[in-house]
Amino acid sequence: MTSGVAALWSHRNSLRILVKRDLAVKYQQSALGYVWSLIEPLGMGAIYWFVFGVLYSRDTGRHLGEAAESYPLFLITGIFAWMWTSSALSEATNALTGQARLITTMNVPRQVFPIGRVTGRFAEYVAGLPVLVAVAVAYAVHGRVDLGWSLLALPLAVLVQGTLLFGLALLLSAFNVLMRDVERFMRLIIRVLFYATPIIYPLSLVRDSDLPGWLKIVYELNPLVGIFQLHHSIWYADEFPNARLLATTVVGSLLVLAAGWWSFRRLEPAVLKEL
């Protein structure tokens, strides 16, 4: 894995070129261009705010804690991070099957292609950060959000999320070449993960529910749970994951990265033959 990382680093310019190409192709012939990377999450945030922040505001507010007075910020923080996750997984799954000719002719590590998809979606997430900061500052001016040391949770959240997504991208892209059902299966999994992760609702809602204890434990084994707690804790210190959840998230993400890298290297000969 160390030699593979070194090879990937030596081809970082190729990765940069692929990311720029993917972004250019994605938004070509689009009048709004990159603005679409902001419109979709903001639109989703408005819908969920209307449902849970207006229609069911009484029930929602009981579990939000510090976020009760700034639920729109809570929402879009989670949704912006989720858009990175869902788009990266969707596009990385077919990163190899959709670029077969390029993969078989370019002399670069094949990991560049799925990792490039994750990196490209991260660029879109970064483009949305000024919007998050502007909304947070607006709430801070009115005393509804305290901006302090909790902002340091952002680089940690990005680092852990990137680690998990790189591992999943390598794993899914290789398996999808050999079993095309993976791409269809991931559409369902992504929908399930959205509601099985504390994105639009707080983790305390699950912990205080009547679900069986074993199911709550299984729920928190999902690394995305801790990752989105880190994202929410950027503005709300009480959302920062406890030591057990943080350790589970970090260790789980590292294990997924190791498994993804190992699987990709083992399956690479069969993948190239299939392509």
C-alpha positions in Angstrom: 0.0 0.0 0.0 2.9 2.3 0.7 4.4 1.8 -2.7 0.9 2.3 -4.2 0.5 5.6 -2.4 3.9 6.7 -3.6 3.0 5.9 -7.2 -0.3 7.8 -6.8 1.6 10.8 -5.5 4.0 10.7 -8.4 1.0 10.9 -10.8 -0.8 13.7 -8.9 -0.7 15.9 -12.0 -2.6 13.3 -13.9 -5.1 13.2 -11.0 -5.5 17.0 -11.2 -6.0 16.9 -14.9 -8.7 14.2 -14.6 -10.5 16.1 -11.9 -10.5 19.3 -14.0 -11.7 17.4 -17.0 -14.6 15.8 -15.1 -15.7 19.1 -13.7 -15.5 20.8 -17.1 -17.5 18.0 -18.8 -20.1 17.9 -16.0 -21.0 21.6 -16.3 -20.4 22.1 -20.0 -23.4 23.6 -21.9 -24.8 24.6 -18.5 -25.7 28.3 -18.0 -25.3 28.2 -14.3 -22.3 25.9 -14.2 -20.9 25.4 -10.7 -23.9 27.2 -9.2 -25.8 23.9 -9.6 -23.6 22.4 -6.9 -25.2 24.9 -4.5 -28.8 25.0 -5.8 -29.5 21.3 -5.2 -28.4 21.0 -1.5 -30.0 24.4 -0.8 -33.3 23.2 -2.4 -33.2 20.0 -0.4 -32.5 22.0 2.8 -35.5 24.2 2.1 -37.8 21.2 1.6 -36.7 19.4 4.8 -36.9 22.7 6.7 -40.5 23.1 5.7 -41.4 19.6 6.7 -39.5 19.3 10.0 -38.8 22.9 10.9 -42.3 24.2 10.1 -44.9 21.4 10.0 -43.3 19.3 12.8 -41.3 22.1 14.5 -42.6 21.1 18.0 -41.3 17.5 17.8 -38.1 18.5 16.0 -37.2 21.2 18.4 -37.3 18.9 21.4 -34.3 16.9 20.2 -32.2 19.5 18.5 -30.6 21.1 21.6 -28.4 24.1 20.7 -29.5 23.7 17.1 -33.2 24.4 17.8 -32.9 28.1 17.0 -30.8 27.5 13.9 -32.3 24.4 12.3 -31.7 25.6 8.7 -27.9 25.8 9.4 -28.0 22.3 11.0 -29.8 21.0 7.8 -27.6 22.5 5.1 -24.4 21.5 7.0 -25.4 17.9 6.9 -26.8 18.1 3.3 -23.7 19.7 1.8 -21.6 17.0 3.3 -24.1 14.3 2.2 -24.0 15.6 -1.4 -20.2 15.0 -1.4 -20.9 11.5 -0.1 -23.7 10.5 -2.4 -22.2 12.0 -5.6 -18.8 10.5 -4.9 -20.2 7.0 -4.3 -22.5 7.2 -7.4 -19.8 8.4 -9.7 -16.9 6.3 -8.3 -18.9 3.1 -8.8 -18.8 3.5 -12.6 -15.4 5.3 -12.6 -13.8 2.3 -14.3 -16.6 1.1 -16.5 -17.3 4.6 -17.9 -13.6 5.2 -18.8 -12.5 1.8 -20.1 -10.6 3.1 -23.2 -8.8 5.8 -21.2 -7.8 3.3 -18.4 -6.4 0.8 -20.8 -4.3 3.4 -22.7 -3.0 5.8 -20.0 0.1 4.7 -18.1 -1.1 5.8 -14.6 -2.1 3.9 -11.4 -5.7 2.8 -12.0 -6.6 4.1 -8.5 -6.4 7.6 -10.0 -9.8 7.2 -11.7 -12.1 6.4 -8.7 -10.1 8.7 -6.4 -10.4 11.4 -9.0 -14.2 11.2 -8.8 -14.1 11.6 -5.0 -11.8 14.5 -5.3 -13.9 16.2 -7.9 -17.0 16.0 -5.7 -14.9 17.4 -2.8 -14.2 20.4 -4.9 -17.9 21.0 -5.2 -18.2 20.7 -1.4 -15.5 23.3 -0.9 -17.4 25.6 -3.3 -20.4 25.4 -0.9 -18.4 26.3 2.3 -18.7 30.1 1.8 -22.5 29.6 1.9 -22.3 27.6 5.1 -20.0 30.2 6.7 -22.3 33.1 5.6 -25.4 31.4 7.1 -23.4 30.6 10.3 -22.2 34.2 10.7 -25.8 35.4 10.2 -27.0 33.2 13.1 -23.9 34.2 15.2 -24.8 37.9 14.8 -28.2 37.2 16.3 -26.7 35.1 19.1 -28.1 31.7 18.0 -24.7 30.1 17.2 -21.4 30.4 19.0 -18.4 30.4 16.7 -15.3 29.2 18.5 -12.9 26.2 18.9 -15.6 23.9 17.5 -14.7 25.2 14.0 -11.6 22.9 14.2 -13.9 20.0 13.8 -14.2 20.8 10.1 -10.7 19.6 9.0 -11.1 16.5 11.1 -14.5 15.8 9.5 -13.2 16.3 6.0 -10.2 14.1 6.6 -12.2 11.2 8.0 -14.9 11.5 5.4 -12.3 11.6 2.6 -10.6 8.5 4.0 -13.9 6.6 4.1 -14.9 7.7 0.6 -11.5 6.8 -1.0 -11.8 3.3 0.4 -15.4 2.8 -0.7 -14.6 4.3 -4.2 -11.8 1.8 -4.7 -13.9 -1.1 -3.5 -17.1 -0.3 -5.5 -15.4 0.7 -8.7 -13.5 -2.6 -8.9 -16.4 -4.8 -8.0 -18.7 -3.0 -10.4 -16.6 -4.0 -13.4 -16.9 -7.7 -12.5 -20.6 -7.5 -11.2 -22.6 -4.7 -12.9 -25.4 -5.2 -10.4 -23.2 -3.2 -7.9 -24.2 0.1 -9.6 -27.9 -0.6 -9.3 -27.6 -1.9 -5.8 -25.8 1.3 -4.7 -28.7 3.4 -5.7 -30.8 1.7 -3.1 -28.0 1.7 -0.5 -27.4 5.5 -0.9 -31.1 6.2 -0.3 -31.1 4.0 2.8 -27.9 5.6 4.1 -29.4 9.1 3.9 -32.1 8.2 6.4 -29.9 5.9 8.4 -27.5 8.7 9.2 -28.0 11.8 11.4 -28.1 14.3 8.6 -31.5 16.0 8.9 -32.2 14.8 12.5 -29.9 14.8 15.6 -28.3 11.6 16.9 -30.1 12.1 20.2 -33.4 11.3 18.5 -32.1 7.7 17.8 -30.5 7.3 21.2 -33.6 8.4 23.0 -35.9 6.3 20.9 -37.5 2.9 21.8 -35.3 1.0 19.4 -33.6 -2.1 20.8 -30.2 -1.5 22.4 -28.4 -3.8 19.9 -29.9 -2.0 17.0 -28.6 1.3 18.4 -25.1 -0.2 18.6 -25.3 -1.4 15.0 -26.5 2.0 14.0 -23.5 3.8 15.5 -21.1 1.3 13.9 -21.8 3.1 10.6 -18.8 5.4 10.2 -21.0 8.0 8.5 -22.8 8.6 11.9 -19.6 9.9 13.5 -18.6 11.8 10.4 -21.9 13.8 10.3 -21.7 14.4 14.0 -18.3 16.0 13.4 -19.8 18.1 10.6 -22.7 19.3 12.9 -20.3 19.9 15.8 -18.6 22.6 13.7 -21.3 25.0 14.8 -22.8 23.0 17.8 -20.2 21.8 20.3 -22.7 19.5 22.0 -22.9 17.5 18.8 -19.3 16.4 19.0 -19.1 12.6 19.1 -18.0 10.9 22.3 -14.8 9.0 22.5 -16.3 5.7 21.6 -18.2 7.0 18.6 -15.1 9.0 17.4 -12.9 5.9 17.8 -15.4 3.7 15.9 -15.6 6.3 13.1 -11.9 6.8 12.6 -11.0 3.1 12.9 -13.9 2.1 10.7 -12.8 4.6 8.0 -9.2 3.4 8.1 -10.3 -0.2 7.8 -12.5 0.6 4.8 -9.6 2.4 3.1 -7.3 -0.6 3.7 -9.9 -3.1 2.5 -10.6 -1.0 -0.6 -7.0 -0.5 -1.5 -6.2 -4.2 -1.0 -9.3 -5.4 -2.9 -8.5 -3.0 -5.8 -4.9 -4.3 -6.2 -6.0 -7.9 -6.0 -8.8 -7.5 -8.5 -6.9 -5.2 -10.9 -5.7 -7.9 -13.3 -9.3 -9.3 -13.6 -10.7 -5.8 -14.0 -8.3 -4.9 -16.8 -9.1 -8.2 -18.6 -12.8 -7.5 -18.3 -12.4 -3.9 -19.6 
